[in-house]
Amino acid sequence: MSKTFNPSPVLDHLGGALSIVVMAGLTFASAAIGAASPRTPTPLQPAAVAQLPPVIVTVKRAPTVAQLPPVIVIAQRATPSTGA
């Protein structure tokens, strides 16, 4: 009797363990950065606002488009042919 090895459960457990290790590492890294940053925020300098000159746009009016007359289409169904 031969039994084949199925790596799926092993890889599933390994992937779950690695995910937990990565999440814990990111948590500790963000906590370390938060502890190293200063507690009092530095005052921000007001941003200089650049005033742009006004822009004037002139456009010529489009020519009048000719309107075509309406088209009425009347269709009738063909009479069904009788088979012989």
C-alpha positions in Angstrom: 0.0 0.0 0.0 1.5 3.3 -1.1 0.6 6.6 0.4 1.3 9.9 -1.5 2.5 12.9 0.3 0.2 15.9 0.2 2.1 19.2 0.9 -1.1 21.3 1.0 -1.7 21.2 4.8 2.0 21.8 5.6 2.1 24.8 3.3 -1.1 26.1 4.7 0.3 26.0 8.3 3.6 27.5 7.1 1.8 30.3 5.3 -0.4 31.1 8.4 2.6 31.2 10.7 4.6 33.5 8.3 1.6 35.8 8.1 1.4 36.1 11.9 5.2 36.8 12.1 5.0 39.5 9.4 2.0 41.2 11.1 3.8 41.1 14.5 6.9 42.6 12.9 5.0 45.4 11.3 3.2 46.1 14.6 6.5 46.3 16.5 8.1 48.5 13.7 5.2 51.0 13.8 5.3 51.1 17.6 9.1 51.7 17.5 8.6 54.6 15.0 5.8 56.0 17.1 8.0 55.9 20.2 11.0 57.6 18.5 9.0 60.4 17.0 8.7 63.7 19.0 5.6 64.1 21.1 5.2 67.8 20.4 4.4 68.6 16.8 6.5 71.2 15.1 4.7 74.3 14.0 4.1 74.5 10.3 5.1 77.4 8.2 2.2 79.0 6.3 2.4 78.1 2.7 2.9 80.8 0.2 0.1 81.1 -2.2 1.1 81.9 -5.8 -1.4 84.3 -7.5 -1.7 83.5 -11.2 -2.7 86.1 -13.7 -6.3 86.0 -15.0 -6.9 84.2 -18.3 -9.4 85.5 -20.9 -10.7 83.0 -23.4 -12.5 84.1 -26.6 -14.2 81.6 -28.8 -15.9 82.2 -32.2 -19.5 81.0 -32.5 -19.9 77.7 -34.3 -21.7 77.9 -37.6 -25.4 76.9 -37.7 -25.8 73.2 -38.5 -28.4 72.4 -41.2 -31.2 70.2 -39.8 -32.3 67.3 -42.0 -36.0 66.6 -42.5 -37.4 63.6 -40.5 -37.5 60.2 -42.2 -40.5 57.9 -41.6 -40.0 54.2 -42.3 -43.0 51.9 -42.6 -42.4 48.1 -42.5 -44.8 45.3 -42.9 -44.3 41.7 -42.0 -44.1 39.2 -44.8 -47.0 36.7 -44.9 -45.8 33.3 -43.8 -45.4 30.9 -46.6 -47.3 27.6 -46.5 -45.2 24.5 -47.1 -46.3 21.9 -49.6 
